[in-house]
Every structure is written in C-alpha cells, then in structure tokens.
Amino acid sequence: MMTRSITIVAMILALAGCERLGLVKRGTTIENNVYRGSAKAENRKERDYFIATAGPVSTSLDGAIQAAAHQGVQHCIKYYGTSEIEWTVGPDTDADALAVDNDKITLMGRCIDQ
C-alpha cells in the first residue's frame, strides 16, 4: 500500500515538472494552438453569473473567443449541470465590442439552470 502511494505521488510530481518545463501544456487546444483561460463567478452565492477569459488573443482572436466560451460552458456544467448560457458578451458579440486586456479576451454570461 505504501509503495502504491509513493508511486502515485511520484507520477503527480513528474507531470507537474513536465508542465513547468513546457513539455505538457494545459489549456484548451483549438486548431493546434493552446489557450489558457478560466471562468469565475464574481460572487460565490451567485455562481450563475460568470466572467470567462482566455488567451493569447495574439495567436488567434477566434481561437481565444472559442476557448473563453469553452471555459464558460465548463463553469456552468460544474456548478449547474447544464451547458446552456445566456451571454451578455459572448462568442456572437461583434469582435470590435469585445474586451481584450493583457492578450486575453473577456466574455460574460449567465448559466441557465433548467
């Protein structure tokens, strides 16, 4: 049992090291590009309203938008069990109206709990 625990810990540390060395990339892959992002609620009591970000936009604006939308879907599935989103600023918003800051796109929406 002890050997098994040590092996699992060693595997986790090895994977973490690979990521730090750039050998394994975490994020959303779209058209062979990796986009890092997140989706967070501003208020823990109202997790249905969230802000999703992803980048780098400099790689591809469309890819970053898709990655941010993916983050929003993952957020809604995690907290509400649904992928239905009412976007305030979303993937269908005109590109000129999207907020880009520090090479990241920002989308906002609300999970629809059915």
N, C-alpha and C positions, 0 to 999 in steps of 0.2 A: 504494500500500500504506500509506503514511504517513497519507494523508487518511482512509482507512478506519479505521485505529487511532484517530485523533483523534475521528472521528465516534462510534465505539463508546464511548470514554471519556466523551465529552460526554453521550451518552444515559444512561449509568450514573449520572453525577453529577446529571443532571436528575431522574432517577427518585428518587434519594436525597434530593434537595432537596424534591421533591413530598411525600415521606413526612414529612419534618421539618415541613413546613408544614401537614400534616394533609390534604392533597389526595388521597393514596393511603394506604389503611390496610392494613397487613399483619396477618395473623392468620387465624383460622378464622371464616367467616361462617355463622351459624346463625340462621334466622328474621330476617334483615336486621340482626342485631347482630354486631359483630366482637369476637372473643375472642382475646386474646393468650395464648400458652402455650408450654410446652416439655416435653420428656421427656428425662431424663438418667439414665444409669446411675451408681450411686454408685462403682462400681469398673470401670475400663476393661477389666479382664480378664474380668469377668462382666457383659457388657452385656445379658444376657438379663433381669436384674432391673433394673427402672427405676422412677422416680418421675415422674409426669406432672402438670403444673399448668396451670391456665387460669383466666382471669377477664376481666372483673369478674363476680363472683357477684351483685353488687347489681343487675346488669342482668337476669339470669335464672339461677337455680340450675341448672335443667335444661339450659340452653344452655351454661353453664360445664362441667357434667359431660360433655356430649357433646363439647365442644371438647377437654377433657383426655383423654377416651378416644381421640379422633382423633389427638392427639399421641402417645399410646401406640402406636397402630396404625402411625403413620408411623415411629416409632423401630424397631419390630420389622421392618417392611418394609426399612428402610435397612440394618439390621445382620444380619438373618436371612432376608430374602426371604419372610416369612410375616406374615399379619395375625392369626394365632392367639395369643391371650393368655389366660393363667390369672391372673385378677385376685385379688389379696389384698384390696384395697379398690378396687372398681370401679364402673362405671355402675349395677350392680344392687344395690349396697350401700344400705341404708336411709339416707335423707338425713340423719337425726339422727346417724348414726355417721361422717359424712364430715368431714374436717378442712378448715376454712376459716380462712385466715390472710391478712391484708392484701388482702382482697377476692378471693382466689384459692382454688380448690378443689384438693385434692391427691388423686391416685389412685396406687395402686401395683400392679405386676403383674410377670409373667414371660412373656417371649416363648417360645412353644412351637415349637422347631425340629424339624420333621418330616422 
